[in-house]
Amino acid sequence: MLLAACGGGNTPTGDPGNDQGNDQGNDQNPPQQNQNPPDTITFTSATPQVIGLLGSGQTTNSNLIFTVTDSNGDAVRDGVTVNFVINTLNGNEYIGPDDTTPTQASAQTSGGSGEIAIGLTSGTVAGVIIVNARVDATSINAESSKISIGGGVADTAHLSLSRAQINLPGMVLDNVTTDITVLLGDRFGNYNVLQGTPVSFKAESGTIDTSNFTDDIGETTVTFRTQNPRPVLANNEITVEEIAEITRINTAYGLSLPIDGSINQRRGWVTVTAALAGQETFTDNNANGYFDAGDGFFPSDDIGEPYIDSNSDGDRDPGEDYTDTNQSSSYDGPNGVWDGPNCPDTASGCQSAKTIWDSTQLMFTGHGAYCEFDASVGTSIARSSSANYSFMVGDANLNRLVPGTTIRVATSAGRLSGNTNFTVPDGLGGPTEITFILENNLSQPATATITVTVTGPTIGGTLIVGCPGNTSRTLAVTLQ
């Protein structure tokens, strides 16, 4: 050895051969590991914490890590056995490298870190899994955080489409915007496995973002704005119910509005659609995670191709724009069978790549065109009596004015009650009709002048006119 050579022949006590053997052994053996017994096991991580169902196209495996330490908090030696148990969802999910014992598995610490890694694989049923880890032959145990198993396929029953503001001054102003939001969920009601789902949008009038992707809570929002084209109603169509409503308004407010369809609330309505890949909803009667014979599927859940309901009648009519999802060159309505991934009735025409969709409506409105008192109310009130009055405000299509429009009622004599200070809410349709009461509480006769002032908001520097000519309306009433 080099040490003996340097020592000038003064060899240390002991057998040189044994020294040499010990040196060789130290070179070959790893460092001594901690031999203290396990004291604690802790859950470290699960990656990812949300996985998709088997066959969903999402990640179906989560890697869980637990750490075993001694009473000093130091990592225990390699080879400590840990047993794992999971609750079952009865969907063939399993813990460990294979599914021969789906609810149980074992693994050993390795790498000198005291860590044990174990895999959790999803099955065909959604729910929450908690992994229990116990050090073998001890009572030392820990539980993982909740691992969520979701469907990963958007479901028609969990597709929601909403708008931030319905009523926009689109008949008179460009570039007024509102948010359109889509919320998605799978058939189990989970949203957190649908991140990155593309959603496409179409609008009958104005313009809208073409598409966007859902975030980690299954939500996406796009912007709609007012501009050309404005909504139209082909052929001036009008229903019996709409004729009856216009006739009522004519009688109540002394008007002579035509009932030929040239005035119609639907002339200002705008359809917006949102479409994406997904599946029709069904009832999984045997809880096996798939649609098959015996499962519930109802005609009300059967949907056709997306279309723009330009006349807002709730049906797809000839000539209305549609999305030809199956490239058949014609509109295809509900097909009578369940559509979705792995659909079983391909011979019956089921679609495994199903486009699901929903629609909502906005409304384009303009300046006030009608501001009228109820013509049937008398103009004389006896002493200590009162009378009920109505007042109507609407745009050229008899829709309400934009939200924020105020209707104020004042009188020069007598006492008012009721809707004398009204703000038009957001919503679809119209016109706005308010009622108020004028009471003759005077001891001497007088003439009361009722004044109604309608004030629209200023949007983008433009005042939305409340009543034609931007003037108030008055009514003289004799208080006897």
Secondary structure, 3 states (H helix, E strand, C coil): CHHHHHCCCCCCCCCHHHHHHHHHHHHHCCCCCCCCCCCEEEEEEEECCEEECCCCCCCCEEEEEEEEECCCCCECCCCCEEEEEECCCCCCCEECCCCCCCCEEEEECECCCCEEEEEEECCCCCEEECEEEEECCCCCEEECCCEEEECCCCEHHHCEEEECCCEECCCCCCCCEEEEEEECCCCCCCCCCCCCCEEEEEECCCEECCEEECCCCCEEEEEEECCCCCCCCHHHCCCHHHHHHHHHHHHHHCCCCCCCCCCCHHHHEEEEEEEEEEECCCECCCCCCCCCCCCECCHHHCCCCCECCCCCCCCCCCCCCECCCCCCCCCCCCCCCCCCCCCCCHHHCCCCCEEEEEEEEEEECCCCCEEEECCCCCCEECCCCEEEEEEEEECCCCCCCCCCCEEEEEECCCEEEECCEEECCCCCCCCEEEEEEEECCCCCCEEEEEEEEEECCEECCEECCCCHHHCCEEEEEEEC
